[in-house]
Amino acid sequence: MTDDELIVELALTRLDHPGLDLEELAALLVRRLGPDHMLDFAARNLATRGELRAAVFPAAVEHVLRVVLTLRGPSD
């Protein structure tokens, strides 16, 4: 899954669950996409960080958050 596809999936998840904060949305998305994507996201997190700092699920959520916040750009 590309970063652009990930952003679209997160946006669609946000439409279904507007009251959730960003971390909750990322966790919900990782659960919804299933174990194959979770493992892929955790592997990407490992490649980015150079270490696996958490279990697979939290590492996958961290990757999703990193992609979203990176594409969002700097805050004002």
mmCIF file of the N, C-alpha and C atoms, coordinates in Angstrom:
data_MODEL
# 
_entry.id   MODEL 
# 
loop_
_atom_site.group_PDB 
_atom_site.id 
_atom_site.type_symbol 
_atom_site.label_atom_id 
_atom_site.label_alt_id 
_atom_site.label_comp_id 
_atom_site.label_asym_id 
_atom_site.label_entity_id 
_atom_site.label_seq_id 
_atom_site.pdbx_PDB_ins_code 
_atom_site.Cartn_x 
_atom_site.Cartn_y 
_atom_site.Cartn_z 
_atom_site.occupancy 
_atom_site.B_iso_or_equiv 
_atom_site.pdbx_formal_charge 
_atom_site.auth_seq_id 
_atom_site.auth_comp_id 
_atom_site.auth_asym_id 
_atom_site.auth_atom_id 
_atom_site.pdbx_PDB_model_num 
ATOM 1   N N  . MET A 1 1  ? 0.844   -1.167 0.000  1.00 0.00 ? 1  MET A N  1 
ATOM 2   C CA . MET A 1 1  ? 0.000   0.000  0.000  1.00 0.00 ? 1  MET A CA 1 
ATOM 3   C C  . MET A 1 1  ? 0.895   1.238  0.000  1.00 0.00 ? 1  MET A C  1 
ATOM 4   N N  . THR A 1 2  ? 0.622   2.136  -0.930 1.00 0.00 ? 2  THR A N  1 
ATOM 5   C CA . THR A 1 2  ? 1.409   3.366  -1.008 1.00 0.00 ? 2  THR A CA 1 
ATOM 6   C C  . THR A 1 2  ? 0.958   4.340  0.077  1.00 0.00 ? 2  THR A C  1 
ATOM 7   N N  . ASP A 1 3  ? 1.770   5.362  0.300  1.00 0.00 ? 3  ASP A N  1 
ATOM 8   C CA . ASP A 1 3  ? 1.400   6.392  1.282  1.00 0.00 ? 3  ASP A CA 1 
ATOM 9   C C  . ASP A 1 3  ? 0.117   7.104  0.877  1.00 0.00 ? 3  ASP A C  1 
ATOM 10  N N  . ASP A 1 4  ? -0.047  7.341  -0.415 1.00 0.00 ? 4  ASP A N  1 
ATOM 11  C CA . ASP A 1 4  ? -1.270  8.001  -0.893 1.00 0.00 ? 4  ASP A CA 1 
ATOM 12  C C  . ASP A 1 4  ? -2.499  7.137  -0.627 1.00 0.00 ? 4  ASP A C  1 
ATOM 13  N N  . GLU A 1 5  ? -2.381  5.849  -0.872 1.00 0.00 ? 5  GLU A N  1 
ATOM 14  C CA . GLU A 1 5  ? -3.498  4.939  -0.593 1.00 0.00 ? 5  GLU A CA 1 
ATOM 15  C C  . GLU A 1 5  ? -3.797  4.893  0.906  1.00 0.00 ? 5  GLU A C  1 
ATOM 16  N N  . LEU A 1 6  ? -2.756  4.958  1.708  1.00 0.00 ? 6  LEU A N  1 
ATOM 17  C CA . LEU A 1 6  ? -2.925  4.968  3.155  1.00 0.00 ? 6  LEU A CA 1 
ATOM 18  C C  . LEU A 1 6  ? -3.689  6.204  3.613  1.00 0.00 ? 6  LEU A C  1 
ATOM 19  N N  . ILE A 1 7  ? -3.361  7.341  3.033  1.00 0.00 ? 7  ILE A N  1 
ATOM 20  C CA . ILE A 1 7  ? -4.060  8.588  3.382  1.00 0.00 ? 7  ILE A CA 1 
ATOM 21  C C  . ILE A 1 7  ? -5.526  8.502  2.980  1.00 0.00 ? 7  ILE A C  1 
ATOM 22  N N  . VAL A 1 8  ? -5.805  7.954  1.821  1.00 0.00 ? 8  VAL A N  1 
ATOM 23  C CA . VAL A 1 8  ? -7.199  7.804  1.382  1.00 0.00 ? 8  VAL A CA 1 
ATOM 24  C C  . VAL A 1 8  ? -7.952  6.887  2.335  1.00 0.00 ? 8  VAL A C  1 
ATOM 25  N N  . GLU A 1 9  ? -7.348  5.774  2.712  1.00 0.00 ? 9  GLU A N  1 
ATOM 26  C CA . GLU A 1 9  ? -7.992  4.844  3.649  1.00 0.00 ? 9  GLU A CA 1 
ATOM 27  C C  . GLU A 1 9  ? -8.253  5.512  4.989  1.00 0.00 ? 9  GLU A C  1 
ATOM 28  N N  . LEU A 1 10 ? -7.300  6.303  5.456  1.00 0.00 ? 10 LEU A N  1 
ATOM 29  C CA . LEU A 1 10 ? -7.495  7.005  6.727  1.00 0.00 ? 10 LEU A CA 1 
ATOM 30  C C  . LEU A 1 10 ? -8.611  8.037  6.607  1.00 0.00 ? 10 LEU A C  1 
ATOM 31  N N  . ALA A 1 11 ? -8.675  8.737  5.495  1.00 0.00 ? 11 ALA A N  1 
ATOM 32  C CA . ALA A 1 11 ? -9.738  9.720  5.281  1.00 0.00 ? 11 ALA A CA 1 
ATOM 33  C C  . ALA A 1 11 ? -11.110 9.043  5.265  1.00 0.00 ? 11 ALA A C  1 
ATOM 34  N N  . LEU A 1 12 ? -11.203 7.902  4.618  1.00 0.00 ? 12 LEU A N  1 
ATOM 35  C CA . LEU A 1 12 ? -12.472 7.167  4.594  1.00 0.00 ? 12 LEU A CA 1 
ATOM 36  C C  . LEU A 1 12 ? -12.847 6.665  5.988  1.00 0.00 ? 12 LEU A C  1 
ATOM 37  N N  . THR A 1 13 ? -11.859 6.236  6.755  1.00 0.00 ? 13 THR A N  1 
ATOM 38  C CA . THR A 1 13 ? -12.111 5.798  8.126  1.00 0.00 ? 13 THR A CA 1 
ATOM 39  C C  . THR A 1 13 ? -12.578 6.968  8.977  1.00 0.00 ? 13 THR A C  1 
ATOM 40  N N  . ARG A 1 14 ? -11.992 8.122  8.740  1.00 0.00 ? 14 ARG A N  1 
ATOM 41  C CA . ARG A 1 14 ? -12.388 9.322  9.494  1.00 0.00 ? 14 ARG A CA 1 
ATOM 42  C C  . ARG A 1 14 ? -13.817 9.735  9.174  1.00 0.00 ? 14 ARG A C  1 
ATOM 43  N N  . LEU A 1 15 ? -14.233 9.555  7.933  1.00 0.00 ? 15 LEU A N  1 
ATOM 44  C CA . LEU A 1 15 ? -15.617 9.857  7.569  1.00 0.00 ? 15 LEU A CA 1 
ATOM 45  C C  . LEU A 1 15 ? -16.601 8.960  8.326  1.00 0.00 ? 15 LEU A C  1 
ATOM 46  N N  . ASP A 1 16 ? -16.214 7.703  8.518  1.00 0.00 ? 16 ASP A N  1 
ATOM 47  C CA . ASP A 1 16 ? -17.064 6.766  9.245  1.00 0.00 ? 16 ASP A CA 1 
ATOM 48  C C  . ASP A 1 16 ? -17.038 6.982  10.753 1.00 0.00 ? 16 ASP A C  1 
ATOM 49  N N  . HIS A 1 17 ? -15.962 7.558  11.265 1.00 0.00 ? 17 HIS A N  1 
ATOM 50  C CA . HIS A 1 17 ? -15.772 7.743  12.712 1.00 0.00 ? 17 HIS A CA 1 
ATOM 51  C C  . HIS A 1 17 ? -15.242 9.147  13.000 1.00 0.00 ? 17 HIS A C  1 
ATOM 52  N N  . PRO A 1 18 ? -16.062 10.180 12.821 1.00 0.00 ? 18 PRO A N  1 
ATOM 53  C CA . PRO A 1 18 ? -15.577 11.560 12.940 1.00 0.00 ? 18 PRO A CA 1 
ATOM 54  C C  . PRO A 1 18 ? -15.163 11.972 14.350 1.00 0.00 ? 18 PRO A C  1 
ATOM 55  N N  . GLY A 1 19 ? -15.602 11.266 15.373 1.00 0.00 ? 19 GLY A N  1 
ATOM 56  C CA . GLY A 1 19 ? -15.285 11.670 16.741 1.00 0.00 ? 19 GLY A CA 1 
ATOM 57  C C  . GLY A 1 19 ? -13.962 11.159 17.270 1.00 0.00 ? 19 GLY A C  1 
ATOM 58  N N  . LEU A 1 20 ? -13.284 10.317 16.520 1.00 0.00 ? 20 LEU A N  1 
ATOM 59  C CA . LEU A 1 20 ? -12.030 9.733  17.005 1.00 0.00 ? 20 LEU A CA 1 
ATOM 60  C C  . LEU A 1 20 ? -10.852 10.651 16.735 1.00 0.00 ? 20 LEU A C  1 
ATOM 61  N N  . ASP A 1 21 ? -9.859  10.610 17.632 1.00 0.00 ? 21 ASP A N  1 
ATOM 62  C CA . ASP A 1 21 ? -8.650  11.391 17.377 1.00 0.00 ? 21 ASP A CA 1 
ATOM 63  C C  . ASP A 1 21 ? -7.756  10.621 16.406 1.00 0.00 ? 21 ASP A C  1 
ATOM 64  N N  . LEU A 1 22 ? -6.678  11.236 15.993 1.00 0.00 ? 22 LEU A N  1 
ATOM 65  C CA . LEU A 1 22 ? -5.826  10.682 14.936 1.00 0.00 ? 22 LEU A CA 1 
ATOM 66  C C  . LEU A 1 22 ? -5.234  9.327  15.319 1.00 0.00 ? 22 LEU A C  1 
ATOM 67  N N  . GLU A 1 23 ? -4.777  9.179  16.547 1.00 0.00 ? 23 GLU A N  1 
ATOM 68  C CA . GLU A 1 23 ? -4.180  7.902  16.958 1.00 0.00 ? 23 GLU A CA 1 
ATOM 69  C C  . GLU A 1 23 ? -5.233  6.791  16.991 1.00 0.00 ? 23 GLU A C  1 
ATOM 70  N N  . GLU A 1 24 ? -6.424  7.100  17.449 1.00 0.00 ? 24 GLU A N  1 
ATOM 71  C CA . GLU A 1 24 ? -7.502  6.109  17.453 1.00 0.00 ? 24 GLU A CA 1 
ATOM 72  C C  . GLU A 1 24 ? -7.881  5.710  16.029 1.00 0.00 ? 24 GLU A C  1 
ATOM 73  N N  . LEU A 1 25 ? -7.905  6.687  15.126 1.00 0.00 ? 25 LEU A N  1 
ATOM 74  C CA . LEU A 1 25 ? -8.194  6.393  13.721 1.00 0.00 ? 25 LEU A CA 1 
ATOM 75  C C  . LEU A 1 25 ? -7.127  5.483  13.115 1.00 0.00 ? 25 LEU A C  1 
ATOM 76  N N  . ALA A 1 26 ? -5.863  5.775  13.427 1.00 0.00 ? 26 ALA A N  1 
ATOM 77  C CA . ALA A 1 26 ? -4.762  4.961  12.905 1.00 0.00 ? 26 ALA A CA 1 
ATOM 78  C C  . ALA A 1 26 ? -4.870  3.529  13.423 1.00 0.00 ? 26 ALA A C  1 
ATOM 79  N N  . ALA A 1 27 ? -5.188  3.367  14.698 1.00 0.00 ? 27 ALA A N  1 
ATOM 80  C CA . ALA A 1 27 ? -5.335  2.034  15.276 1.00 0.00 ? 27 ALA A CA 1 
ATOM 81  C C  . ALA A 1 27 ? -6.499  1.286  14.627 1.00 0.00 ? 27 ALA A C  1 
ATOM 82  N N  . LEU A 1 28 ? -7.608  1.979  14.439 1.00 0.00 ? 28 LEU A N  1 
ATOM 83  C CA . LEU A 1 28 ? -8.769  1.368  13.802 1.00 0.00 ? 28 LEU A CA 1 
ATOM 84  C C  . LEU A 1 28 ? -8.451  0.952  12.369 1.00 0.00 ? 28 LEU A C  1 
ATOM 85  N N  . LEU A 1 29 ? -7.739  1.792  11.666 1.00 0.00 ? 29 LEU A N  1 
ATOM 86  C CA . LEU A 1 29 ? -7.359  1.485  10.288 1.00 0.00 ? 29 LEU A CA 1 
ATOM 87  C C  . LEU A 1 29 ? -6.452  0.255  10.223 1.00 0.00 ? 29 LEU A C  1 
ATOM 88  N N  . VAL A 1 30 ? -5.469  0.194  11.102 1.00 0.00 ? 30 VAL A N  1 
ATOM 89  C CA . VAL A 1 30 ? -4.555  -0.955 11.107 1.00 0.00 ? 30 VAL A CA 1 
ATOM 90  C C  . VAL A 1 30 ? -5.333  -2.234 11.393 1.00 0.00 ? 30 VAL A C  1 
ATOM 91  N N  . ARG A 1 31 ? -6.255  -2.191 12.352 1.00 0.00 ? 31 ARG A N  1 
ATOM 92  C CA . ARG A 1 31 ? -7.081  -3.371 12.643 1.00 0.00 ? 31 ARG A CA 1 
ATOM 93  C C  . ARG A 1 31 ? -7.916  -3.762 11.433 1.00 0.00 ? 31 ARG A C  1 
ATOM 94  N N  . ARG A 1 32 ? -8.504  -2.760 10.791 1.00 0.00 ? 32 ARG A N  1 
ATOM 95  C CA . ARG A 1 32 ? -9.397  -3.017 9.671  1.00 0.00 ? 32 ARG A CA 1 
ATOM 96  C C  . ARG A 1 32 ? -8.658  -3.586 8.461  1.00 0.00 ? 32 ARG A C  1 
ATOM 97  N N  . LEU A 1 33 ? -7.436  -3.149 8.222  1.00 0.00 ? 33 LEU A N  1 
ATOM 98  C CA . LEU A 1 33 ? -6.685  -3.613 7.059  1.00 0.00 ? 33 LEU A CA 1 
ATOM 99  C C  . LEU A 1 33 ? -6.160  -5.032 7.224  1.00 0.00 ? 33 LEU A C  1 
ATOM 100 N N  . GLY A 1 34 ? -6.037  -5.491 8.445  1.00 0.00 ? 34 GLY A N  1 
ATOM 101 C CA . GLY A 1 34 ? -5.678  -6.882 8.683  1.00 0.00 ? 34 GLY A CA 1 
ATOM 102 C C  . GLY A 1 34 ? -4.209  -7.123 8.955  1.00 0.00 ? 34 GLY A C  1 
ATOM 103 N N  . PRO A 1 35 ? -3.897  -8.393 9.256  1.00 0.00 ? 35 PRO A N  1 
ATOM 104 C CA . PRO A 1 35 ? -2.546  -8.739 9.698  1.00 0.00 ? 35 PRO A CA 1 
ATOM 105 C C  . PRO A 1 35 ? -1.450  -8.556 8.647  1.00 0.00 ? 35 PRO A C  1 
ATOM 106 N N  . ASP A 1 36 ? -1.773  -8.749 7.375  1.00 0.00 ? 36 ASP A N  1 
ATOM 107 C CA . ASP A 1 36 ? -0.735  -8.584 6.349  1.00 0.00 ? 36 ASP A CA 1 
ATOM 108 C C  . ASP A 1 36 ? -0.259  -7.135 6.271  1.00 0.00 ? 36 ASP A C  1 
ATOM 109 N N  . HIS A 1 37 ? -1.199  -6.201 6.267  1.00 0.00 ? 37 HIS A N  1 
ATOM 110 C CA . HIS A 1 37 ? -0.830  -4.782 6.234  1.00 0.00 ? 37 HIS A CA 1 
ATOM 111 C C  . HIS A 1 37 ? -0.177  -4.361 7.552  1.00 0.00 ? 37 HIS A C  1 
ATOM 112 N N  . MET A 1 38 ? -0.663  -4.919 8.661  1.00 0.00 ? 38 MET A N  1 
ATOM 113 C CA . MET A 1 38 ? -0.068  -4.583 9.955  1.00 0.00 ? 38 MET A CA 1 
ATOM 114 C C  . MET A 1 38 ? 1.405   -4.959 9.963  1.00 0.00 ? 38 MET A C  1 
ATOM 115 N N  . LEU A 1 39 ? 1.712   -6.139 9.468  1.00 0.00 ? 39 LEU A N  1 
ATOM 116 C CA . LEU A 1 39 ? 3.103   -6.588 9.414  1.00 0.00 ? 39 LEU A CA 1 
ATOM 117 C C  . LEU A 1 39 ? 3.929   -5.723 8.465  1.00 0.00 ? 39 LEU A C  1 
ATOM 118 N N  . ASP A 1 40 ? 3.352   -5.342 7.342  1.00 0.00 ? 40 ASP A N  1 
ATOM 119 C CA . ASP A 1 40 ? 4.028   -4.471 6.384  1.00 0.00 ? 40 ASP A CA 1 
ATOM 120 C C  . ASP A 1 40 ? 4.334   -3.111 7.005  1.00 0.00 ? 40 ASP A C  1 
ATOM 121 N N  . PHE A 1 41 ? 3.344   -2.534 7.696  1.00 0.00 ? 41 PHE A N  1 
ATOM 122 C CA . PHE A 1 41 ? 3.545   -1.229 8.332  1.00 0.00 ? 41 PHE A CA 1 
ATOM 123 C C  . PHE A 1 41 ? 4.602   -1.309 9.431  1.00 0.00 ? 41 PHE A C  1 
ATOM 124 N N  . ALA A 1 42 ? 4.574   -2.382 10.224 1.00 0.00 ? 42 ALA A N  1 
ATOM 125 C CA . ALA A 1 42 ? 5.580   -2.552 11.278 1.00 0.00 ? 42 ALA A CA 1 
ATOM 126 C C  . ALA A 1 42 ? 6.973   -2.700 10.665 1.00 0.00 ? 42 ALA A C  1 
ATOM 127 N N  . ALA A 1 43 ? 7.061   -3.413 9.548  1.00 0.00 ? 43 ALA A N  1 
ATOM 128 C CA . ALA A 1 43 ? 8.356   -3.567 8.868  1.00 0.00 ? 43 ALA A CA 1 
ATOM 129 C C  . ALA A 1 43 ? 8.856   -2.220 8.351  1.00 0.00 ? 43 ALA A C  1 
ATOM 130 N N  . ARG A 1 44 ? 7.955   -1.415 7.809  1.00 0.00 ? 44 ARG A N  1 
ATOM 131 C CA . ARG A 1 44 ? 8.352   -0.077 7.341  1.00 0.00 ? 44 ARG A CA 1 
ATOM 132 C C  . ARG A 1 44 ? 8.804   0.788  8.507  1.00 0.00 ? 44 ARG A C  1 
ATOM 133 N N  . ASN A 1 45 ? 8.130   0.640  9.649  1.00 0.00 ? 45 ASN A N  1 
ATOM 134 C CA . ASN A 1 45 ? 8.526   1.392  10.838 1.00 0.00 ? 45 ASN A CA 1 
ATOM 135 C C  . ASN A 1 45 ? 9.925   0.972  11.282 1.00 0.00 ? 45 ASN A C  1 
ATOM 136 N N  . LEU A 1 46 ? 10.185  -0.325 11.239 1.00 0.00 ? 46 LEU A N  1 
ATOM 137 C CA . LEU A 1 46 ? 11.506  -0.844 11.569 1.00 0.00 ? 46 LEU A CA 1 
ATOM 138 C C  . LEU A 1 46 ? 12.562  -0.286 10.619 1.00 0.00 ? 46 LEU A C  1 
ATOM 139 N N  . ALA A 1 47 ? 12.248  -0.244 9.338  1.00 0.00 ? 47 ALA A N  1 
ATOM 140 C CA . ALA A 1 47 ? 13.202  0.284  8.354  1.00 0.00 ? 47 ALA A CA 1 
ATOM 141 C C  . ALA A 1 47 ? 13.468  1.766  8.580  1.00 0.00 ? 47 ALA A C  1 
ATOM 142 N N  . THR A 1 48 ? 12.452  2.513  8.952  1.00 0.00 ? 48 THR A N  1 
ATOM 143 C CA . THR A 1 48 ? 12.606  3.948  9.179  1.00 0.00 ? 48 THR A CA 1 
ATOM 144 C C  . THR A 1 48 ? 13.397  4.233  10.450 1.00 0.00 ? 48 THR A C  1 
ATOM 145 N N  . ARG A 1 49 ? 13.052  3.527  11.526 1.00 0.00 ? 49 ARG A N  1 
ATOM 146 C CA . ARG A 1 49 ? 13.659  3.785  12.831 1.00 0.00 ? 49 ARG A CA 1 
ATOM 147 C C  . ARG A 1 49 ? 14.983  3.048  13.045 1.00 0.00 ? 49 ARG A C  1 
ATOM 148 N N  . GLY A 1 50 ? 15.155  1.939  12.353 1.00 0.00 ? 50 GLY A N  1 
ATOM 149 C CA . GLY A 1 50 ? 16.355  1.145  12.574 1.00 0.00 ? 50 GLY A CA 1 
ATOM 150 C C  . GLY A 1 50 ? 16.230  0.230  13.783 1.00 0.00 ? 50 GLY A C  1 
ATOM 151 N N  . GLU A 1 51 ? 15.057  0.222  14.411 1.00 0.00 ? 51 GLU A N  1 
ATOM 152 C CA . GLU A 1 51 ? 14.800  -0.642 15.555 1.00 0.00 ? 51 GLU A CA 1 
ATOM 153 C C  . GLU A 1 51 ? 13.294  -0.816 15.706 1.00 0.00 ? 51 GLU A C  1 
ATOM 154 N N  . LEU A 1 52 ? 12.894  -1.934 16.273 1.00 0.00 ? 52 LEU A N  1 
ATOM 155 C CA . LEU A 1 52 ? 11.486  -2.171 16.551 1.00 0.00 ? 52 LEU A CA 1 
ATOM 156 C C  . LEU A 1 52 ? 11.273  -1.841 18.020 1.00 0.00 ? 52 LEU A C  1 
ATOM 157 N N  . ARG A 1 53 ? 10.633  -0.711 18.282 1.00 0.00 ? 53 ARG A N  1 
ATOM 158 C CA . ARG A 1 53 ? 10.503  -0.216 19.644 1.00 0.00 ? 53 ARG A CA 1 
ATOM 159 C C  . ARG A 1 53 ? 9.244   -0.678 20.340 1.00 0.00 ? 53 ARG A C  1 
ATOM 160 N N  . ALA A 1 54 ? 8.409   -1.427 19.668 1.00 0.00 ? 54 ALA A N  1 
ATOM 161 C CA . ALA A 1 54 ? 7.154   -1.881 20.261 1.00 0.00 ? 54 ALA A CA 1 
ATOM 162 C C  . ALA A 1 54 ? 6.743   -3.180 19.593 1.00 0.00 ? 54 ALA A C  1 
ATOM 163 N N  . ALA A 1 55 ? 5.632   -3.727 20.072 1.00 0.00 ? 55 ALA A N  1 
ATOM 164 C CA . ALA A 1 55 ? 5.059   -4.906 19.429 1.00 0.00 ? 55 ALA A CA 1 
ATOM 165 C C  . ALA A 1 55 ? 4.595   -4.520 18.022 1.00 0.00 ? 55 ALA A C  1 
ATOM 166 N N  . VAL A 1 56 ? 4.190   -5.498 17.254 1.00 0.00 ? 56 VAL A N  1 
ATOM 167 C CA . VAL A 1 56 ? 3.841   -5.272 15.855 1.00 0.00 ? 56 VAL A CA 1 
ATOM 168 C C  . VAL A 1 56 ? 2.706   -4.263 15.701 1.00 0.00 ? 56 VAL A C  1 
ATOM 169 N N  . PHE A 1 57 ? 1.621   -4.426 16.450 1.00 0.00 ? 57 PHE A N  1 
ATOM 170 C CA . PHE A 1 57 ? 0.475   -3.527 16.289 1.00 0.00 ? 57 PHE A CA 1 
ATOM 171 C C  . PHE A 1 57 ? 0.837   -2.074 16.595 1.00 0.00 ? 57 PHE A C  1 
ATOM 172 N N  . PRO A 1 58 ? 1.433   -1.757 17.755 1.00 0.00 ? 58 PRO A N  1 
ATOM 173 C CA . PRO A 1 58 ? 1.807   -0.356 18.014 1.00 0.00 ? 58 PRO A CA 1 
ATOM 174 C C  . PRO A 1 58 ? 2.813   0.195  16.999 1.00 0.00 ? 58 PRO A C  1 
ATOM 175 N N  . ALA A 1 59 ? 3.714   -0.653 16.518 1.00 0.00 ? 59 ALA A N  1 
ATOM 176 C CA . ALA A 1 59 ? 4.676   -0.199 15.512 1.00 0.00 ? 59 ALA A CA 1 
ATOM 177 C C  . ALA A 1 59 ? 3.963   0.133  14.205 1.00 0.00 ? 59 ALA A C  1 
ATOM 178 N N  . ALA A 1 60 ? 2.950   -0.655 13.852 1.00 0.00 ? 60 ALA A N  1 
ATOM 179 C CA . ALA A 1 60 ? 2.173   -0.384 12.638 1.00 0.00 ? 60 ALA A CA 1 
ATOM 180 C C  . ALA A 1 60 ? 1.397   0.917  12.777 1.00 0.00 ? 60 ALA A C  1 
ATOM 181 N N  . VAL A 1 61 ? 0.792   1.129  13.941 1.00 0.00 ? 61 VAL A N  1 
ATOM 182 C CA . VAL A 1 61 ? 0.050   2.379  14.195 1.00 0.00 ? 61 VAL A CA 1 
ATOM 183 C C  . VAL A 1 61 ? 1.008   3.563  14.129 1.00 0.00 ? 61 VAL A C  1 
ATOM 184 N N  . GLU A 1 62 ? 2.200   3.413  14.692 1.00 0.00 ? 62 GLU A N  1 
ATOM 185 C CA . GLU A 1 62 ? 3.195   4.487  14.651 1.00 0.00 ? 62 GLU A CA 1 
ATOM 186 C C  . GLU A 1 62 ? 3.558   4.834  13.209 1.00 0.00 ? 62 GLU A C  1 
ATOM 187 N N  . HIS A 1 63 ? 3.684   3.827  12.371 1.00 0.00 ? 63 HIS A N  1 
ATOM 188 C CA . HIS A 1 63 ? 3.996   4.085  10.963 1.00 0.00 ? 63 HIS A CA 1 
ATOM 189 C C  . HIS A 1 63 ? 2.883   4.892  10.296 1.00 0.00 ? 63 HIS A C  1 
ATOM 190 N N  . VAL A 1 64 ? 1.639   4.480  10.522 1.00 0.00 ? 64 VAL A N  1 
ATOM 191 C CA . VAL A 1 64 ? 0.505   5.207  9.940  1.00 0.00 ? 64 VAL A CA 1 
ATOM 192 C C  . VAL A 1 64 ? 0.518   6.664  10.403 1.00 0.00 ? 64 VAL A C  1 
ATOM 193 N N  . LEU A 1 65 ? 0.720   6.874  11.691 1.00 0.00 ? 65 LEU A N  1 
ATOM 194 C CA . LEU A 1 65 ? 0.769   8.248  12.209 1.00 0.00 ? 65 LEU A CA 1 
ATOM 195 C C  . LEU A 1 65 ? 1.919   9.037  11.584 1.00 0.00 ? 65 LEU A C  1 
ATOM 196 N N  . ARG A 1 66 ? 3.076   8.406  11.434 1.00 0.00 ? 66 ARG A N  1 
ATOM 197 C CA . ARG A 1 66 ? 4.229   9.095  10.852 1.00 0.00 ? 66 ARG A CA 1 
ATOM 198 C C  . ARG A 1 66 ? 3.937   9.525  9.412  1.00 0.00 ? 66 ARG A C  1 
ATOM 199 N N  . VAL A 1 67 ? 3.312   8.652  8.635  1.00 0.00 ? 67 VAL A N  1 
ATOM 200 C CA . VAL A 1 67 ? 2.984   8.973  7.250  1.00 0.00 ? 67 VAL A CA 1 
ATOM 201 C C  . VAL A 1 67 ? 2.002   10.138 7.207  1.00 0.00 ? 67 VAL A C  1 
ATOM 202 N N  . VAL A 1 68 ? 0.973   10.064 8.015  1.00 0.00 ? 68 VAL A N  1 
ATOM 203 C CA . VAL A 1 68 ? -0.053  11.124 8.025  1.00 0.00 ? 68 VAL A CA 1 
ATOM 204 C C  . VAL A 1 68 ? 0.553   12.458 8.436  1.00 0.00 ? 68 VAL A C  1 
ATOM 205 N N  . LEU A 1 69 ? 1.321   12.449 9.504  1.00 0.00 ? 69 LEU A N  1 
ATOM 206 C CA . LEU A 1 69 ? 1.892   13.711 9.989  1.00 0.00 ? 69 LEU A CA 1 
ATOM 207 C C  . LEU A 1 69 ? 2.953   14.253 9.037  1.00 0.00 ? 69 LEU A C  1 
ATOM 208 N N  . THR A 1 70 ? 3.682   13.392 8.374  1.00 0.00 ? 70 THR A N  1 
ATOM 209 C CA . THR A 1 70 ? 4.678   13.841 7.405  1.00 0.00 ? 70 THR A CA 1 
ATOM 210 C C  . THR A 1 70 ? 4.019   14.478 6.206  1.00 0.00 ? 70 THR A C  1 
ATOM 211 N N  . LEU A 1 71 ? 2.968   13.867 5.712  1.00 0.00 ? 71 LEU A N  1 
ATOM 212 C CA . LEU A 1 71 ? 2.270   14.421 4.548  1.00 0.00 ? 71 LEU A CA 1 
ATOM 213 C C  . LEU A 1 71 ? 1.475   15.668 4.891  1.00 0.00 ? 71 LEU A C  1 
ATOM 214 N N  . ARG A 1 72 ? 1.099   15.796 6.143  1.00 0.00 ? 72 ARG A N  1 
ATOM 215 C CA . ARG A 1 72 ? 0.374   16.990 6.595  1.00 0.00 ? 72 ARG A CA 1 
ATOM 216 C C  . ARG A 1 72 ? 1.268   18.220 6.556  1.00 0.00 ? 72 ARG A C  1 
ATOM 217 N N  . GLY A 1 73 ? 2.554   18.015 6.795  1.00 0.00 ? 73 GLY A N  1 
ATOM 218 C CA . GLY A 1 73 ? 3.498   19.119 6.760  1.00 0.00 ? 73 GLY A CA 1 
ATOM 219 C C  . GLY A 1 73 ? 3.695   19.726 8.133  1.00 0.00 ? 73 GLY A C  1 
ATOM 220 N N  . PRO A 1 74 ? 4.529   20.756 8.216  1.00 0.00 ? 74 PRO A N  1 
ATOM 221 C CA . PRO A 1 74 ? 4.803   21.378 9.514  1.00 0.00 ? 74 PRO A CA 1 
ATOM 222 C C  . PRO A 1 74 ? 3.577   22.115 10.051 1.00 0.00 ? 74 PRO A C  1 
ATOM 223 N N  . SER A 1 75 ? 3.440   22.091 11.373 1.00 0.00 ? 75 SER A N  1 
ATOM 224 C CA . SER A 1 75 ? 2.319   22.821 11.977 1.00 0.00 ? 75 SER A CA 1 
ATOM 225 C C  . SER A 1 75 ? 2.660   24.285 12.104 1.00 0.00 ? 75 SER A C  1 
ATOM 226 N N  . ASP A 1 76 ? 1.646   25.105 12.112 1.00 0.00 ? 76 ASP A N  1 
ATOM 227 C CA . ASP A 1 76 ? 1.862   26.559 12.208 1.00 0.00 ? 76 ASP A CA 1 
ATOM 228 C C  . ASP A 1 76 ? 2.038   27.009 13.628 1.00 0.00 ? 76 ASP A C  1 
# 
